[in-house]
Amino acid sequence: MITNFLILGIGTQELLIICVIVLLLFGGKKIPELMKGLGKGVKSFKDGMNDVENTLKDNDTANNKADKSIENKK
């Protein structure tokens, strides 16, 4: 985890400063609500990605069945 922050150029001091600024801007009571909303957004995004993946798999399966049907008619 430390290497991730080093790659972004964010050290421990910068991270603490960012946390303090967020705490001052939003207050202690608002932060859990923000995190809850962020979690719902991430879940919604993942569900959408899974729907797209399932649709692509269904289309691929349908195309394979159609190809086999055409080959059987030859």
N, C-alpha and C positions, 0 to 999 in steps of 0.2 A: 504494500500500500504506500509505503514511503517512496518507492520508485515512481509510482504514478504521479505523485505530487512534484517530484523532481523533474519529470518529463514536462509537466505543464509549467514549470518554473515557479511553483507555489511552495514556499517553505512553511515551517510550523508557525512562524511569527505572522506571516501573511494570512494563513488560515485562521488564526486566532482573531486577527483584526477583522476579517470578513465576518466571522461569527458574531463578534461584538456589534458590528454595524447592522447586521440582520436583526439581532436582538433589539437594538435601539429603534430600528425602523418599524418593526412589526410588533414588538412586545412579546412577552412570554406566553400570553394566552392565544395569540393569533398564529404562532408558529405551528402548533399541532394541526390546526385547521388547514394551513397551507400544505403541510406534509400529507395530510389525508387526501386533499385534492390532487396533489402530485401523484400519489399512489394510484388513485382512481384513473388518472390520465394515462399512466404507464400501463395499467391493466387493460384499459380500453384499446390502447395502441397494440398491445400484444394480441388481444382478441381479434382485432382487425387483421393483423398479419397472419394469424392462424386461419382466418376465414379465406383470405386470398390464397394461402397455400392449399387449403382443402379444395377450393374451386379449381385451382390449376391441376391438382391431382385428379379430380373428377373429370375435367375436360380431357386430360391425357388418357384416362381409362376409356372414355367414350370414343376417342379417336382410335385407340388400339382396337376396340371392338369393331368399329367401322372398317378399319383396314383389314381385319381378319375376315369380315363378312365379304368384302370386295374380293379378297384372295380366294375365298371358297367358291365364289361365283365364276371364277375364271376357269 
